[in-house]
């Protein structure tokens, strides 16, 4: 990649471009409902939305990538712990394979950790996310509220021992299910 990659906070002026980008990025994916762009729109209007964790990647002022981390909770009978959900990360198909998604993930992790967040949960490709520190949620006694293969349910600690003593079921904002 010869051009300079700039990662910044998304602005409202970016929404239309991000919608198109997500649509393109997920259009050929087999394990997708192809509605991720609508999820992002719903989450932007939810109480779980954290503007600082809605990031775009640009090359030559063109948005080529996007990532969103939103607030979630992990709950069990004796407590609840805040966490973040990574959904989605998207890269324009013309720019995939250049490390842009990874740079977005690392930037989002850094900003989230600096803001005091301790962990991120995701549902994703078992081969891709471990290189960013993700391990199966079952390692922490954490489950998702729906049936999916265990190897695709992953978590990363943003702070040392960020998930120590945490167990239970992830509670997503209702916008994830609309």
C-alpha positions, -999 to 999 in steps of 0.1 A, spaced: 0 0 0 17 32 -12 -9 57 -3 -12 70 32 -39 54 54 -58 78 77 -80 64 105 -104 88 121 -137 91 139 -167 89 116 -188 120 111 -224 123 100 -211 134 66 -196 99 62 -228 80 68 -238 76 32 -203 65 22 -201 40 51 -235 25 41 -223 19 6 -190 6 17 -206 -19 41 -230 -30 15 -201 -37 -10 -179 -54 16 -205 -79 27 -222 -85 -6 -203 -117 -15 -199 -131 20 -216 -165 25 -221 -161 63 -239 -128 62 -275 -117 61 -263 -87 39 -280 -63 63 -249 -51 83 -253 -16 69 -288 -14 84 -275 -26 118 -250 2 118 -277 28 111 -298 14 140 -268 13 164 -259 49 156 -293 59 171 -290 36 201 -278 42 237 -251 16 230 -235 39 204 -200 53 213 -191 79 187 -154 77 194 -155 40 185 -171 45 151 -140 48 128 -134 51 91 -102 44 72 -94 67 43 -69 67 15 -67 99 -6 -99 112 12 -118 81 0 -134 59 28 -121 24 22 -128 9 57 -151 11 87 -153 -4 122 -178 -1 150 -176 -10 186 -208 -6 207 -216 -11 243 -229 -45 256 -231 -62 289 -221 -97 301 -246 -109 328 -251 -138 351 -272 -144 382 -247 -125 404 -236 -96 384 -231 -77 352 -200 -63 335 -197 -38 306 -180 -48 274 -179 -39 238 -192 -57 206 -172 -55 174 -197 -54 146 -189 -48 118 -155 -43 104 -157 -37 67 -131 -30 39 -139 -20 4 -134 -51 -18 -110 -31 -40 -87 -25 -9 -90 -59 9 -59 -78 16 -38 -47 24 -41 -49 62 -67 -21 65 -91 -42 86 -63 -51 110 -53 -15 113 -89 -5 121 -92 -33 147 -59 -22 164 -70 15 163 -104 7 178 -88 -15 205 -63 13 214 -90 40 216 -113 17 236 -86 8 261 -76 45 265 -113 52 273 -113 26 300 -130 -3 282 -117 -37 293 -129 -62 267 -144 -68 233 -167 -96 222 -173 -106 186 -188 -132 163 -164 -138 135 -139 -159 115 -120 -182 138 -89 -180 116 -87 -142 113 -93 -126 148 -69 -146 169 -40 -126 154 -54 -96 172 -55 -115 206 -90 -129 204 -97 -163 220 -129 -183 223 -154 -168 248 -158 -202 264 -123 -197 278 -139 -171 301 -172 -188 307 -189 -163 284 -216 -174 259 -237 -156 233 -275 -155 235 -280 -175 203 -267 -207 187 -235 -203 168 -203 -224 166 -181 -219 197 -150 -212 176 -167 -181 161 -175 -165 195 -144 -147 206 -132 -121 232 -101 -100 238 -90 -84 269 -81 -47 264 -67 -44 299 -47 -69 319 -72 -94 334 -100 -74 318 -123 -104 319 -110 -119 352 -140 -130 373 -164 -122 344 -188 -150 332 -223 -152 318 -242 -144 287 -237 -115 264 -266 -91 264 -267 -72 231 -287 -40 225 -321 -48 210 -310 -30 178 -289 -61 170 -321 -82 166 -344 -58 147 
